[in-house]
Amino acid sequence: MSRISVRGFAVASATAVTAVGSVVGVATGSTAQPNDAQATAEGATLLLADIPAGQQADVQVAHLEAQADAQAIAADYEARKGAEAEARKAAAKQAIAKKQAAEREAEQKKADRAAREKADAADFAVQSSYTTAQVQAMARQMVAADQWQCFSNIVSHESGWNYKAVNPSSGAYGLFQALPASKLATAGADWQTNPATQIKWGLNYMESRYGSPCGAWDFWQANHWY
């Protein structure tokens, strides 16, 4: 009979160590415990011929199972590495996309601000009176496009776009129902008769207090004042 060596049954996994160690202990009469992985892994050499014939098949099966476990562990590790690498790539792409979107938004806001600064109250010809459509046209030229709806909502609720609206109880005045009304004078001496001056004041107020007309509108919806 040829003498076939079987080495290192515990190399692949702790499970295989336990299984093979148990068989070897029985076959050789060793007092070592089944979980003595260190002694097994250090390269003890066994011979199939030294193991009772009835147990040789069990030893060979354990050895094959250890190899299969090692291959499965290696494959799982490689799969995890690949998945992690793909996740990192996806996260990097997402971060780049967010940065680019933020840069585009910042550029748009900058462009809107520049356009708004070109249309100031002084740019509109003074008239004896103004229609609602004319007042709204002024506001559209002074308010950033992405803030327009919020701005319009507030003015609609406060005054219905009537730049001469007066609250009989409090004395609040104009498009934004400023209280006291004299606050509007910080935007221009013609605050009582010029809607462009009022729009300038209202826009500055919303931006300084709430960050933007939409910030002011969010507050208005929650409190019904701003």
C-alpha positions as CSV (number, residue, x, y, z in Angstrom):
1,M,0.0,0.0,0.0
2,S,1.3,3.4,-0.9
3,R,1.7,5.8,2.0
4,I,-0.1,9.1,1.2
5,S,0.6,12.2,3.4
6,V,-2.2,14.4,4.6
7,R,-0.9,17.8,5.9
8,G,-2.5,20.8,7.7
9,F,-6.1,19.9,7.8
10,A,-6.8,23.2,9.7
11,V,-5.3,25.6,7.2
12,A,-8.6,26.7,5.7
13,S,-11.0,27.2,8.6
14,A,-11.6,26.6,12.2
15,T,-14.5,24.3,11.3
16,A,-12.2,22.0,9.4
17,V,-9.7,22.1,12.3
18,T,-12.3,20.8,14.7
19,A,-13.5,18.0,12.4
20,V,-10.0,16.8,11.4
21,G,-8.6,17.2,14.9
22,S,-11.3,15.0,16.3
23,V,-10.5,12.2,13.8
24,V,-6.8,12.4,14.3
25,G,-7.2,12.3,18.1
26,V,-9.2,9.1,17.9
27,A,-6.9,7.5,15.4
28,T,-3.6,8.1,17.3
29,G,-4.8,7.9,20.8
30,S,-3.6,11.5,21.4
31,T,-4.8,13.4,24.5
32,A,-4.9,16.7,22.6
33,Q,-8.3,18.4,22.5
34,P,-10.3,18.6,19.3
35,N,-9.9,22.4,19.2
36,D,-6.1,22.4,19.4
37,A,-5.8,24.3,16.1
38,Q,-2.3,25.5,16.8
39,A,-0.7,22.1,17.0
40,T,-2.5,21.0,13.8
41,A,-1.6,24.2,11.9
42,E,2.1,23.9,12.7
43,G,2.4,21.1,10.2
44,A,2.1,17.8,12.0
45,T,2.4,15.0,9.4
46,L,0.0,12.2,9.4
47,L,-0.2,9.1,7.2
48,L,-3.4,7.7,6.0
49,A,-1.9,4.3,6.7
50,D,-1.6,5.2,10.4
51,I,-5.4,5.8,10.5
52,P,-7.7,2.9,10.8
53,A,-9.2,2.0,7.5
54,G,-12.7,2.7,8.6
55,Q,-11.8,6.3,9.4
56,Q,-9.7,7.1,6.4
57,A,-12.7,8.2,4.3
58,D,-13.8,10.6,7.1
59,V,-10.3,12.2,7.1
60,Q,-10.3,12.6,3.4
61,V,-13.8,14.1,3.4
62,A,-12.7,16.5,6.2
63,H,-9.7,17.6,4.1
64,L,-11.9,18.2,1.0
65,E,-14.4,20.2,3.1
66,A,-11.5,22.3,4.4
67,Q,-10.4,23.1,0.9
68,A,-14.0,23.9,-0.2
69,D,-14.3,26.2,2.9
70,A,-11.1,28.0,2.0
71,Q,-12.2,28.5,-1.6
72,A,-15.6,29.9,-0.4
73,I,-14.0,32.2,2.1
74,A,-11.6,33.5,-0.6
75,A,-14.4,34.0,-3.1
76,D,-16.5,35.8,-0.5
77,Y,-13.6,38.1,0.4
78,E,-13.0,39.0,-3.3
79,A,-16.7,39.7,-3.8
80,R,-16.8,42.0,-0.8
81,K,-13.7,43.8,-2.0
82,G,-15.3,44.3,-5.4
83,A,-18.5,45.6,-3.9
84,E,-16.7,48.0,-1.7
85,A,-14.7,49.3,-4.6
86,E,-17.8,49.9,-6.6
87,A,-19.5,51.6,-3.7
88,R,-16.5,53.9,-3.3
89,K,-16.7,54.8,-7.0
90,A,-20.4,55.5,-6.8
91,A,-20.0,57.7,-3.8
92,A,-17.2,59.6,-5.5
93,K,-19.4,60.2,-8.6
94,Q,-22.3,61.3,-6.4
95,A,-20.1,63.8,-4.5
96,I,-18.8,65.2,-7.8
97,A,-22.3,65.6,-9.2
98,K,-23.5,67.3,-6.0
99,K,-20.5,69.7,-6.1
100,Q,-21.2,70.5,-9.8
101,A,-24.9,71.1,-9.0
102,A,-24.0,73.4,-6.1
103,E,-21.6,75.4,-8.3
104,R,-24.3,75.8,-11.0
105,E,-26.8,76.9,-8.4
106,A,-24.3,79.4,-7.0
107,E,-23.6,80.8,-10.5
108,Q,-27.3,81.1,-11.2
109,K,-27.9,83.0,-8.0
110,K,-24.9,85.3,-8.8
111,A,-26.4,86.0,-12.2
112,D,-29.8,86.6,-10.8
113,R,-28.3,89.0,-8.2
114,A,-26.4,90.9,-10.9
115,A,-29.6,91.2,-13.0
116,R,-31.5,92.4,-10.0
117,E,-29.0,95.0,-9.0
118,K,-29.3,96.5,-12.5
119,A,-33.0,97.0,-12.0
120,D,-33.2,99.3,-9.0
121,A,-36.0,101.6,-7.9
122,A,-34.3,104.5,-9.6
123,D,-34.5,102.8,-13.0
124,F,-38.2,103.2,-13.3
125,A,-39.9,106.3,-14.5
126,V,-42.0,108.0,-11.8
127,Q,-45.7,108.1,-12.6
128,S,-48.7,109.6,-10.8
129,S,-50.3,106.2,-10.4
130,Y,-49.6,102.5,-11.3
131,T,-51.7,99.6,-12.2
132,T,-51.3,96.2,-10.5
133,A,-49.8,94.9,-13.7
134,Q,-47.2,97.7,-13.7
135,V,-46.3,97.1,-10.1
136,Q,-45.9,93.4,-10.7
137,A,-43.7,94.1,-13.8
138,M,-41.4,96.2,-11.7
139,A,-41.1,93.5,-9.1
140,R,-40.3,90.8,-11.7
141,Q,-37.3,92.9,-12.8
142,M,-36.1,93.4,-9.2
143,V,-36.7,89.9,-7.7
144,A,-34.6,86.8,-8.6
145,A,-36.6,84.4,-10.8
146,D,-36.3,81.5,-8.3
147,Q,-37.7,83.8,-5.5
148,W,-40.5,85.4,-7.5
149,Q,-43.4,83.1,-6.5
150,C,-42.6,83.3,-2.8
151,F,-42.3,87.1,-3.1
152,S,-45.5,87.4,-5.0
153,N,-47.3,85.2,-2.4
154,I,-46.4,87.5,0.4
155,V,-47.4,90.6,-1.4
156,S,-50.7,89.1,-2.5
157,H,-51.6,88.1,1.1
158,E,-50.4,91.4,2.7
159,S,-51.8,94.0,0.3
160,G,-53.2,92.4,-2.9
161,W,-50.5,94.3,-4.8
162,N,-52.0,97.6,-3.7
163,Y,-49.0,99.9,-3.0
164,K,-51.3,102.4,-1.2
165,A,-53.0,99.9,1.0
166,V,-53.5,101.1,4.6
167,N,-54.5,99.0,7.6
168,P,-57.1,101.1,9.4
169,S,-56.3,99.6,12.8
170,S,-52.5,99.6,12.9
171,G,-51.6,102.0,10.2
172,A,-49.4,99.4,8.3
173,Y,-48.8,100.7,4.8
174,G,-48.0,99.7,1.3
175,L,-47.3,96.4,-0.6
176,F,-45.7,94.8,2.5
177,Q,-47.8,96.4,5.2
178,A,-44.7,97.9,6.8
179,L,-45.3,98.9,10.5
180,P,-44.6,101.6,11.3
181,A,-45.1,102.8,7.7
182,S,-42.2,105.3,8.1
183,K,-39.8,102.3,7.9
184,L,-40.3,102.4,4.1
185,A,-38.4,105.7,4.1
186,T,-35.1,103.9,4.4
187,A,-35.5,102.9,0.7
188,G,-36.4,106.3,-0.6
189,A,-38.3,109.5,0.2
190,D,-41.0,108.7,-2.3
191,W,-42.1,105.5,-0.4
192,Q,-45.7,106.6,-0.2
193,T,-46.2,106.9,-3.9
194,N,-43.6,104.8,-5.7
195,P,-44.1,101.0,-5.7
196,A,-40.5,100.5,-6.9
197,T,-39.2,102.1,-3.7
198,Q,-41.5,99.8,-1.7
199,I,-40.3,96.7,-3.6
200,K,-36.7,97.7,-2.9
201,W,-37.5,98.0,0.8
202,G,-39.5,94.7,1.0
203,L,-36.8,92.7,-0.8
204,N,-34.1,94.0,1.4
205,Y,-36.2,93.3,4.5
206,M,-36.9,89.7,3.4
207,E,-33.3,89.0,2.6
208,S,-31.8,90.6,5.7
209,R,-34.3,88.9,8.1
210,Y,-35.1,85.5,6.5
211,G,-32.3,85.1,3.9
212,S,-34.6,85.3,0.9
213,P,-38.2,85.8,-0.1
214,C,-38.8,82.1,0.1
215,G,-37.4,82.0,3.6
216,A,-39.9,84.8,4.5
217,W,-42.7,82.9,2.8
218,D,-41.9,79.7,4.8
219,F,-42.2,81.8,8.0
220,W,-45.4,83.5,6.8
221,Q,-47.1,80.2,6.2
222,A,-46.3,79.0,9.7
223,N,-47.2,82.3,11.4
224,H,-49.4,84.3,9.0
225,W,-47.1,87.3,9.5
226,Y,-43.4,87.9,8.7
